[in-house]
Amino acid sequence: MIAVATVPAELAGYLDELVRRLAAVADLDAVYVFGSAAQSEYEHGRSDVDVIAVTARPSTQAEKEALAAAAESLPCPARKLELVVYPRGAERHELNVNTGELVHFDPDDDPAFWFVLDRSIAEQHSIALLGPPWNEVFDPVPPETVSRALDEASAFAAWDDPRGAEIAAARARIWRETGDWVSKAEARRRA
């Protein structure tokens, strides 16, 4: 039996509109929701909404700005939207938006390990909102790459929440032991 995750009801309309707005300003190949919303662990008002969009080709600066504006223009029913945009076939993102907090147009402005870990998590737990399944768009992230990213994440000096660092360490330990990504809520239960 294969379990099929569904989008949380509280997010369905929001995600439909987000995809519509993003598609209005860029040529999209795919859009995925991942993280707690794809792992049946979404907590309304507490969780973020994690979304990866894939454009058909690298975006111009004006297109990246339009994508960021589209994301920011839609009130998020969750704590915030974390949107990352990749051009098709790329391992490096070209836009990172945390609504109300930051917009980065250059991947060098962000610690690269976050995006390796996000892609690895989405590889196991994502819901296609537009386009084909994840594994038809992204190559698998090699385990040694994930392991290096976990090492970098554990050394990350900018943890502003000791509990967040503890949960990240628990998730890393579980991944190293099993190869499976569990949600933050499941890591809290196991910690």
N, C-alpha and C positions, 0 to 999 in steps of 0.2 A: 504494500500500500504506500502511495506517495502522498505526503501531506502537502496541501496547497495553501499557501499563505494568502490572505486577502488584505486589502488596504483597510485600516481602521475606519469605521463609519464616520468618525469625527473629521477625518482628513479627506474623504473621497471627493467632495465638491471642490475643496481647496486645491487638491492635486490636479484635478481635471482642468481647473481654471489656470493653474500655473503652467501646465503643458501647453494650453492654448496660447497664453501670453508669450511664452518662450518661442513657440513655433511661429508666432506672428513677426518675430524680429530676427530669426535665424533659421537656416536650413538644418533641421534636426533629423538625425538618424534614429536616435533612441533616447528614452528618459527612463530612469530607474529610481525607485524608492528603496532604501535599504536601512539597516540599523533596526532600532526597536520597532518601527512601523512594519517591517518585513519579518519580524521574529515573534509577532504576537505578544510583544512586551511594551507596546506604546502606552504611556501614561499621559492622558490629556492634561495639558497645562504644565507638565513637568518635563516631558521629553522634547528633544529637538526633532525636526523632520530632516532626514538626510536624503538628498537627491543628487544623482549624477546624471548630467545631460551630455549627449554626444552629438557634435555637429558633423555635418557631411565633409567639412574641410576646415582648415584653420580659419579662425575668425579675424576680421580686421579689428582695429581698436574701437572703431565706431560700433561694430556689431557686439563686441564684448561689453561696451558701455550700455548698449540697448538691452542686452541680456540681464545685466546687473540691475538696470532700472526696472525692467519687467518684474524681476524677483522682488525688489524692494517695494514696488507699487501695490503689491497684493498683501493685505494684512494676513499674517500667519496665525492660525488658531493654536499653534503649539508655542513652546517657549521661543523658538526661532527656526528659521529655515537655514540649513547649511547646504548650499548649492555649489557643486563643483562641475565645471564644464571641460570636456576633453574633445579635441578634434578626433575624428575617426582614425584609428590605427596608432594613436599616440599613447605613450605611457606617462607623459607629463601633462598636467592640466594647464589650461590657459586662462581660467577664471575661477576664483574662489570667493564666494559671497556668504557671509554670516549676517543675515539681515539685522539691521540696526547696529551692527558692531564693526564690520570691516568688509572691504572689497579690495581684492588683490588681483591685478591684471598680469602679474609676472610670477611664474612658479618659484623663482628664486626668493620671493618675499615670504615664502612659507616653508616650514620644516618638511622636507620631502617624505619623511617616514610616515606622516599622517596619511598621505595619499596612497602609499603602498598598503598600509593597514586597511584603509577604507576599501580599496579594490579587492583585497583578500576577503574581507567580510562580505562585500557585495557578491563576490564570486559564489559564496555559499548561501547568502540570504539577501536576495533582491527580488523585487516585483517589477516587471516591465510595464510601464505606464504608456509607452510608445515604442514601437519597434520590436525587434527580435529578442529572444532570451539573451541574458548576459553573455553566456559562453559563445555566442555567435558574433559578438562584438569585441570582446576583450580576451586576450590570451590569459591562461592561468598565471598567477603570480608564483614564481618558484619558491619552495619552502625556505631555501637559504636566504632569499631576498626578504621574506617575511621575518625570519629570525633576526636578521641584521636590523630591520626596522624596529622590531620589538626591543632590541638592545638600545637603539637610539632613543626610543620612547621612554625607556626606564631611566635613562640618564638626562632626560629633558628637564632643564632647570626652571621652566616657566610654569610648573604645576602650581596653580593658585588654590587648589583644594586638596588637602592631604587625603581625604576620603576618595577623591577621584583618582589619585595616584595609586591608592590601595586597590581600587576596583580594576584599574588598568593592569596592575601587576597580577591580579587574580585571573583576569581574562587571558593574559599572556601565558601564565602557568598552565591553564587549561588547554590553550592552543598547542603549546609545546608538548603536552602529555598526550593529546588526543588528535590534534590536527583539525579540531572543530572550533568554530567561533560561537561562543555563547553570548547572550545579551548581557548588558550591564546588570540588569535585574537578576539574572541567573547567577552571574559572578558574585553579586552581593549575597545571594542565598548560600553560595558555596564557600564564601570567604569566612 
